[in-house]
Amino acid sequence: MNDPTNTPDPDDALRAALRDGSAWDAFCDRLKAAGRLVQAVESVDRERELAEGYRYLTRLARMGLELILENGTPAAPALFYQNPTLKSGGDNPDNLYYWGRIRGTHRYRLDIQLQPNVDLSIIVYAGGLNRDGGRRTVGELSLAKLHRDADGRCVVHLGGEPRTRNWLPLSEDAGTLLIRETVANRREAIPSRFAISCLDGHPPPPLDALAMAKALRSVGGYVDYSIRYFAQMAEQWQHTPNRFFATDASTVGSSFADSRYQYPSCYFSLQDDEVLLLEFTPPAGCFWNVVLSNHWFESLDYLHYPVHVNPLMHAFAPDAPVRIAIAARDPGLPGYHWLDTTGHRQGILNVRFVDAPPQPLPELRVVRTDRSPA
């Protein structure tokens, strides 16, 4: 018969790993392994993909450390703003992202001062990618369902007893809060203000060996999973370029997506003298956008180049198809709005439709720059 008193304590093992340095070594080894995934990339622009891939790893490490180590105490939460140099998972330039680490055993209050921007969603995710059942969505609250006063102020409660309005349930394994604020033009937008507080928590305890060892392990896992998940998706799509794939509803929770969005996506591939022509007819009243991203699913440099567009940024003809020309230089095609690949010959093209009925996949075709589209 096994003696339970002789069962090793995993927390003791983690403390020991921090004391002898092996916890740090394991963290660095996971970063090195992620670097080997970057090094394995196959692309016509391999040097560019390597440069952006290694930068992506530094960004993932920064984001993981901010989310998990610096702002990862559910009893004393803080919202972390994902700024323009922290990109992952097919980020949307029209969205301002705010992340919070929570726990289903607590109750939270979210104080909001809204600006008159385009859209808002507040979503709670539970579970984990390394747990049975994976990650999933357990609660969503959109702008249309949010009750606020004439000045845009409101309070949202998370967990605890159900409320008739401005309330989100928390499952026991709830772990992440994600706020998406959609703006018409990121350069001109005034962000709303959000503040979260735990109603039954306590100040975080001083950092100790166990907490640090767990944080290093979690951050290493976050970097490893993130680089693998999207690199594998890009590699799969790369074999059938310039062809749209429909939204996969089964990945909404695992990829921190919004269930109100449709995400037709493709891997674009162009020669220097080619233009990718995109055409679709958006449903009336639907907010949509088109975004170019690199091989690693990071949006291209939207602060300095025209790499995305929505119907509030450009005056598209009403009740007419949207026509977009995607190329490294403006081909000057009449009736087409140009998006700049910033020299990328390969990458990801995402179209988003928000709160729209099911849409057909947009049309794509490749033409030479010395030829006009038929």
WOKA-V210572 format. One line per field, one symbol per residue. phi: phi as a letter, one per 30 degrees, with the letter a starting at -180 (. if undefined). psi: psi as a letter, one per 20 degrees, with the letter a starting at -180 (. if undefined). burial: b if it has 9 or more other ideal C-beta (glycine too) atoms within 8 Angstrom, else e. Layout:
phi: ???
psi: ???
burial: ???
This chain:
phi: .dcddcdddddddddddddcidddeddddddddddddddddcadcdddddeddddedddddddddddcddbccddbdbdcddddccbaiiecedcccbcbcbbddccbbccbbdcdcdaabbbccbiadcbeiicbdcabbcedccdbddcicabccciidebdbhbbdbdecdbbcbcccccdbedcdcddcbbcbcdbcbeddedbdddddddddddeddddddddeddddddddedbdhbdcdecddceddchdcddccbdbacdbbddccbcccbacddeicdbabbcbdeciceddddbbdcaabdcdbddddhbddbbccadbddideiccdccdhidcblccccbbchcdecdddcbacbddcbddd
psi: ppohijpqohhhhgghhhhjihggghghhhhghhhhhghiqpqilggghgghghhgghgggggghgggghkkohimqqpppnrijnqqklqohippppqqprpiirqqpoppoqqmagrpqoppqraqijrpiaqrpipqorhhjoprahjjqrppppaaqqqhqlqpqprhjphppppoppqgohhiqoqrpppqqpikaqqqqqprgghgghgggggghggggghgghhhgghghhimrkpqqrpohijgghjkrpiiqpmpqroqpqrhkqpppppqoqqpjpprrppprahjkpqrnihiqnjrqriihqnqpqkqqpppporhqoikppipppppikipiqappppppplqrpqqpqqqqprqijqqq.
burial: eeeeeeeeeeeebbbebbeeeebbebbeebbebbbebbeebebebbebbbebbbebbebbbbbbbbbbbebbebbbbebbebeeebbbebbbbbbbbbbbbbbbebbbbbbbbbbebebbbbbbbbbeeeeeebbbbbbbbbeeebeeeeebbbebbbbeeeeeebbbbbeebbbbbbbbbbbbebeebeebebebebbebeeeeeeebbbbbbbbbbbbbbbbbbbbbbbebbeebbeebbebeeeeeeebbbbbbbeebbbbbbbbbbeeebbbbbbbebbeebbbbbbbbbbbbbbbebeeeebbbbeeeeeeeeeeebbbbbbbeebebeebbbbbbbebbbbbbbbbbbebeebeebebebbebeeeee
